[in-house]
């Protein structure tokens, strides 16, 4: 629809009439929140200042042409922005020339209206106030627009309820994210934090600064799991991915160190039920043999220990979501909801390849890449460490070797997005001995070690902020628990 805007002092009334005419019939019954005066003042600052510094601040605060309610103001801001990108200064004459070259000068009200805008202010000193108010009004209008769309979708009834709720929540959170302005900070702020961290390390002499894994050697190497970081635990089936993840959850929830604080934890289990996980958590911490328990042979002391452990977990801040076929968008929505009620300190996902893609028509590799990016975004958004179990392909078995980063199944994006990658494997010596003797006819992932205690290698294959290496862990099969290995390598 063509927008006719006259020149002179009657511009505002005519502009608003044009905007109202552009709104869909029956959708809006009231004029959305806006301020012509604030928009004029912001544009006036940009023109008066010359465009460079002012547009830079507008970009930092995510001001776009669509941030302006009046269509003519959108065209003027676009001209200012393009002049900025071209490295040219701006004043009434230069902006008018840019608009004239696009055939838009008469549409915005001509040179007279540009002069009127510039005369609204005497100095650009209040630029920050104007751009914040213009941005806030835009966000409110976006909320109104999204809400109207959701109301229409709700009345139509054509959309799956679960998908409808997810879309509505995602759109609102997207607006909330845009409210936050990410800007570069002077290094002095980061240096101060670094010095404080150095002082903390020296004071506590080696104590970890993140969430403990429960494994001494791993904590020494990583200083704990840090907020915003993603740690991938990858292994072949039946090597103990779920077990080690549960052991880490227990260490975070119920630290054994004196004065240790419980870390609120959310566990997404896409493979096992919440009841099964609860049983494994209880038996592992109480050190009860699950096989003997299933057979009904359990001494009174073990029963008492199970009851005591159950009391610990009842009061622990642990949430288990056992939903199957979750998408990463649904997972993020659930995590946000719980985090809004109780600030989370750790999220665990078991396991990555079971997360459903948002679009089943996409190749699985692209789906995994999208999921991997979503997990990293969730860690940064909620500012918590995320531990995610992942499947390895069969290459390490075929070649009779320990796994490496390239063995991560289905997508290299997992390796790219992860801050720490831990590969769980048999001892290197055991693999080499089996390969040398050529005694195993079966697949190497079939456990031929019948002892209740075996040694596993945990390879720190990637560590974005620290060293890599191999850590030895002891695996107690009867109680499905990994522990620090105190024997000789």
N, C-alpha and C positions, 0 to 999 in steps of 0.2 A: 504494500500500500504506500503510495507516495505521501510524503510528509511535507506539508507547506508551512513554512515558518516565516513570519514577517519580521522586518527589522524594527529596531527601536525598543521603547520601554514596555510594549505590550507583549514582548517575547514570551515571558514566563507563562502567561495564561494560555496563549496559543499553543505553546509547547506541550503543556499538560493536557490540553484538549486532544492534541495529536496522539499522545501516549495512550490516553484512555480509549481513543478510537482503535488503537492497535491491539488492545486486550481482547482475548476470545470472549464472545458473548456468553454470559451466564457463568463464567468462571470466577471473575472477581466482582464483588458487589461494592467494594470500597477501594479507594486509591491506596496502593502500597506505600509504605513508609519511604520518605525521601526528603531531600532538602535542596531546592534549586539554589538557594543562597550559598550553602556549603559547597556544592559542586562548582558554582561560579568562583568562589573564593579559592578553591583548590586549583582550578585552571588558571586563575589570575596569578597565583603564586608561581606556577610553572612558567607562565609567559613573562612575568616581571623578573624572575630570577635568571632567566635565560635558558632554562630547560635542562641543563646537564645535572646539577646536583639534585634538583627537585624531582626529576624523572627517576633518578637513581633511587631516591627514597620511596617513590611510588612503587617501583619494581620490588623493592625489599618488602614492602607491605602488601604485595600481591594485588596492586591496583591495576585493573585491566579496563579496556573500553566499556565492557559490560558492567563495570562497577558503577557507572553513571546511569541514572534513571532517565535523563532527558536524551533522546537520540542525537540531537545536535551536539551535546557535550561529548558524546561518544566519538563523534567524528572529529571534534577538535582535539580530544586527547589522543586519538589515533595519529593525527597529524603531528602532534608534539612528540609522540613516541617514535615515529618514523624519522623525524628530524634528529632525535637523540641517537638512534641507531646509525644514522648517516654521519654523526659527529658534527652536526651543524647547530649553531645557536638558534634561539627562537625569540621573537618579539611579535607584536601585532602584525607587522608588515610581512615577516618571513612566514608566519603561520597562515596568513591570508593568501600568500603566494602559493603555498603548498596545497591549501584547500581549493584555490582557483584552478590549479593544474589538474585536480581531480573532479572538477565540476561541482564542488560541494560548497563553495563560498556562499552562494545565495541561499542554499538550503539551511545553513547554520545561522543566517541572519546578517550576512555580509560583514564588511570591515567595521561597521558601526557597532555590531554586537561584540566583536572581539575587543574593541576599545572599551565598551561598557564593562566587560568582564575584568579587564585590566584595571579599570578605575575603581573596582569594588574594594580593593585593598591598597594600603600604602607601602607595606613591606611584607616579604615572604617569611617573616620570622615565625608566624603561627602555622606554617605548612604542616607540621607534624599533627597538630590538632585537627586540621581540616581533613587530612587523608585518613586518619583513624576514624573520624565520624562518617566519612563517605563509605569507607570499607565496612563499618558496622551496619550501616543502613542497607548496604548491598547484601550482607549476610542474612539480615532479617528478611529481606525480600526473597532470597533463595530458600529460606525455611518455609515461607508462605507458599512459594511455587511448588516445592517438594511435597508439602502437606496437602495442597490441592490435588496434585497428581496421585498421591496415596489415597485420598478420599475417593477420587474417580475410580481408581483400580479396585478399591474395596467394594464400591457399589456395583462394579461390573461383574465381580465374582468369577472372572475367567482365569485368574491366576491361582496356583497352588498356595495355600495359606502359609506354609513354611517358607516358600520362596518369597512371597509377598512381604512377610515380616523381616526376612533377611535383607531384601532390597531396601525396605524403608529404613532399617537401622543403618545400613551401609551409607545411604545417601545423607542421613543426618550426621553421621560421624565424619563423612567427607567434608561437610560444611564446617564442622567443629575443627577439623585438622587445618582448614584454610584460615581459621581465625588466628592460628599460631604463626608468628613470623619468625622464620629461621634466618639468623643473620650471623655474619662472621664476628668473632669476639677478639679483642686484643689479646695477645699472647700472655700478658701479665696475669689474666684471670686463670688461664690454664696452668701457668707456672706456679701460682699460689696453691692451686689444688694439688699439683704434683709434689710441691715441697711438703704440704700437709700429709700426703700419702707416704712420702719418704720418712717423715717424723713418726708416723704411725707404725711403719715397718720396723724402724730402729727401736721404738719403745716396746713393741710386742715381740721383737726378735724372731722373725720368721713366721709369725701367725698369719693365716690366710686372710685376705681382704675381701674375698667373694663368698659364695655359698659353698660349703664343704662338699666334697664328693664322698667322704668317708674313707678314702684311700690315701694313706700318708704320702706315698711317693708321687701320686698324681697331683695332690694338693701342693706339694713342694714345687712341682714343675709349672703349675698353672696359677697358683695362689688362689684357687677356688674359681667357681663359675661367676663371671661378671655380668652385670645388668646390660641388656642389649645385645649380648653375644649368643650365638647359636653353636651348640656342641653336638656333633653327630657321632653316634656310637653305631658302627657298622660291623656286621658279621654275617656268616652263613647261617642257615637255619639250625636251631638246636645248639648254638654255641653259647647262648646265655645273654642275648641282648636285653630281653625283658627282665631277667634276673638282676643284671648289673644296674639297669635303670631303677628297679625297685629298691635295690640297696642304696643307691644315691638318694632316692626320695626319702628313705628312712633316715639317712644321715642328716638330711636337711631338716626333717620334721622333728626328729628326736636325737639331737646331738648328744654324744656321750661325754663331751668335754664339760668341765665344770663352768657354769655360767653361760653355756651356749644357748642361744636363742632359737626358738622354733621358727622355721621359714614356711609361711603359707604356700602350699603347693597345689597345683592343678595338674591332674594326670588324665590325659586322653588315651583310652585303651580301645583301639579299633579291632583288636584280635581276641582278647580275653574279657570275660565278664568281670564286673566289679567284685562279685563274691569270690571268684577265683583269685583275683589279685589280693583281696583282703586276707584270704587264707594263706597265701604265700608270704605276705608281709608279716603276719602273726608268727608263722612257723620259723621264718628266717630270723626274726629278732629273738624269739623265745628259744631258738636252736632246738627245735623239735623235728624229728624225722617224720616227714610227711607220709612215707610208705607205712611205717609202723602205726601212725595215727589212723590211716585209712583201714588198717587191719584191726584196729581197736586195741592194740597192745601199747599202752602208754602208762608209765609210772605216775604216781600221785604228784610227785615233784614237778613233772612236766606239765600236768594239768594246771597246777597252781601257777606256774610260770606263764602259761598261755593266758590265764585269767588276768594276771598282772599286766601282761603285754597288751591285752585287749583294752584295759583301762587307759593305758598310755595313748593308744590310737584313737579311742573314743573322744579324747579331748584335743587331739592333734588337728591343726588346720589343714586338712587334706580333703580335696574334692576329686572324685573319680567320675569321669564321663565315659560311659561304655557304648555310646552311640556308634552304630556302624555306618559306613558310606558317608562320612562327614566330608564336606568340602572345606577348603582352607578358609573360605569366607564365613561359613557357619562356625568353624572352630574359633576364628578371631572374634566373632560376635559373642560366643559363649564365654570366652576368656575376658572380654571387655565387661560383660555383665557381672561376672564374679569379682573382677578387679574393682568394679565400682562399689561393691558391697564390702569387700575385704581386700586390701592391697596385697597383691600376689608377690611372692619372692622367687618363685620357680615354676616353670611349666615343663612337663614331660609328655612326649608324644610317642606312642608305641603302635604302629611304626609308620614311617613316611610313605612307603609304597602302597599302603592301604587307604590313604586319603584320596577321596574321589576328586576328579577334575571338574571344574565348573562347566566345561563344555566337552561332552563325551565324544564329539566329532573330531576334536583335535588329536593329533598324534600323541601317544603316551609320553614321549620324551618332552614335548612342549607342555603337557599337563604337569609333569614333574617339575619342570623349570618354573612354571607359574606357582606351584605349591611351595617350592623352595624359597622363592622370592617372598611369598606370603608369610612364611614362617619367620624369615628375617625381619620383615616389616612388623610382624606382631611383637617380636622381641624388642625392637626399637620403640614401637608405639607405647607398649606397656612398661618399658624400661625394666625388663626382667630377663634373667638367663633362660634360654630354652634348650632343653636336651631332647634330641629326637633320635630314635632308633631307626636304622636303615638296613636294607638288604644288600648284600654283596653278590656279584655274579659268580659264575662257576670257574672263571679263568684260573684263580689261585689253586683250585682243586685239580683241574686238568694238568696244570704245570707243576703240581706238588711243591708249592712254595707258600710263604706267608703273603697275605693280601697287601695291596698297595692302593693308593688313591684312585688309580684308573679303574679299579674293580668295583667302584660304586655303581650300583645297578641303575640303568635306564637314563641317567643324565649326568653330565659333567657339571651342571649348574649347582648340584649339591655341594660338590667340592669347592666351587667358586663362592657360594654364599656363606658357607660355614666358617666360623672363626677357629674352631678346634675340631679336628676329625680324629676319632679314636677307633682303631681297628682291632677287634677282638679275635684272637687266633690261638691255635695250638702252639706249644713251645717250638721254637725254631729247630731245636735239636731233634725233637720227636718227628717232625716233618722230614728232616734230612735223613734220619735213620730209616724211616719207612720207605723213602724214595730209594735209598741205597740198597736196602735189602729186597725191595720189590715183593714184599710179603702181602701187601693189601690188594686184594682183588676188587674190593668194594669201593664205593665213593668215599673220599677222605672225610666227608662230613659225618659219616656214621661213626659214632663213638665206640672205639674198641678198647678204651681205658675203663676197666671195671672197678678200679679203686674208688673209695668214697671221696678221696682227696686227690685232685690233679692240679697241675700248674698250667696257667694260661698266660699268654703274652698279650699285653695291651699296648698296641703301637700308637704313640702320639705322632700320627703321620702328617698332621698340619697343625700349626699353632701360630696364629697371626701375630700374637704379641709375646712370643716366648720361644723356648727351645722345643725341639722334637726329640724323640727317643723311644725306648722300649721299657715298659714297667711290667714286673712280674706280679701276678695275683694268684692266690690260692683259691680253688673252687671246691667247696664242700657240696657234693652232689646230693647227699641225703637231706640236707636242709636248704638246698637251692640258694646258696649264698657265696658271694665272693668276699675275700678278706685280704688284708695286707699279707704279702708273702715274706716270711722272715728267713727262709732257707737260703742256700747258696745258689747263685745263678746257674 
